[in-house]
Structures are given as structure tokens and as C-alpha cells.
Amino acid sequence: MIGIWNSGLRDEDPNAASEIREAAAELEELGYAAIWLGASPGVRHALPLLEATSRIVVATGILNIWEHDAAEVAAQQAGLAKDHPGRFLLGLGASHSAIVKDYRKPYSAMVEFLDRLDAAGSPKADRVLAALGPRMLALSRDRAAGAHPYLITPEHTAKARAILGTGPLLAPEVKVVLDTDPERARTTARGRLAAYLGLPNYTGNLLRLGFTEDDFRDGGSDRLVDATFAWGGMDVIRERVAAHREAGADQVVLQVVTARGEALPRAQWRELAAGLELRKR
């Protein structure tokens, strides 16, 4: 299965509502299995996309647990489950100390949030965690339906699958730059990567994967860019998707990154769908 990760689909500008609904319907028609809403969405941001479609799953990728009350999240989730059964997936994450005021131990905070969700009746089977390290991955296995790792490599996917075991969903996010020019493609990738290199949750995970502090300088080394971005033509994209699948991914979630930073890169979504032959699946 192939999903799409995108933050532009949660735009709250009324002038963008029509195009967002149209884009969501097209993603479903193109054969994508899921839409993962980026930029720390709430449950409510999934509703317009669910209403505009009939089959595709809509997931939060991810809901920031510091910004929401668990009981309210559970109530909103129950409403979506009633009106759109089996089509909403609650992706949860503990965000980053550089973003969240009064940040504290993310693992403990996630456990507490899950406890409150359980008490409010939110089903374990309808949520996944944004997990990178071994403890959070194990929590994804034990207290959720699986994991949605971000900014990772196929090697991480293999490690995650080993911790999750068979059964739990593993849906890694993979950044894609559809550009065959190496210098231009890497420049585009660094434009997105640089912001993440100031966040210890990501850099710590990359260090565990064998990268070094040198790889984080100047927007990221070629080695780091090439490992965390699939850039090039469709042959490269297919190879990277295959690598994650072989490593144990159930769903590969593609985030299209463009030089111009389009909010809704619909032309690239069409190119990926055709190149990956999604309508034949």
C-alpha cells in the first residue's frame, strides 16, 4: 500500500477548501490507500477529506499530544468512526522540546495520554504512534495498532519491524523529490531537511542509524540526503519503496518535496501513482 503525507490538505483557509476536497478525491481515484495529514493536525481536520471521499483512509500524521485533551480527542474520534467507519486512523506523537513549551519526558507523556484515551473508550486498534526509538516502538506494539516513523531509512524500517513483530502496522514516511539532476534535487531536499536537523529526536535517531554529527552540517551531507530522501526518476522511487517493503513496511507513506514548495503537488502525485501503477493494485 502507498499513502500520501501532506500538510497542505489541512489548510483552514476557506478559499482553499474546494481545492483541498478536490485533491483528496483525486488521491482516492489515483489509488492511494491513505492520506496522512501533516503539520500537527487535530481530529477535526480529517472530516472535510472524509466527506470528500468514500474509501481512502485519513490519518493524523501526527496529532501533537501536548496540544489536545485526550477525552476530547476520543469523542471526536468516536464521531468520525460512527459517520465514516474504518476510515480514520489516529496518529499520535510527542513532538519536540524546541516546539512545545514545558516539554517533559516524551515516553511518559505518551503513556499518560494513552491511559486517558483508554479511559475515554478510544480503541487501541484505531491509533498508531510516531515512533523512532526502541521504547516508543515497543509502546506502538503494545498500546496501539502500530507505528508511523518519520525521517527514517530502510534500515530503520527493518529495526522497527523487528521490535513490532508480525501484525502491527508499520507505515514509514518517505520524502520524495522527483528530479533527476543531483545538485538540484539535493538542494531541494536540504531545503526541507535543514529544519529537522535542529530537533534532537530526529538527530538522535539518525545517530543510532550510524550517521555522525558531520552529516548534520550545512543542511545535511550527501550521504544523509540520499538515505532519507528518494530523489530522481521513477526507477529510484520504485527501488526505495521496494526497499522499505522488503524491510517490513506495510504501507509506505510518500511526502512529495518540490523546489517551489507547492502546498498540493498534484502533478507529482499523479506521476507517482502512474509510475507505481497504483490503479492496478
Summary of the structure (lengths in Angstrom):
residues: 281
radius of gyration: 17.8
end to end distance: 8.4
largest distance: 52.2
contacts: 943
relative contact order: 0.14
helix: 53%
strand: 15%
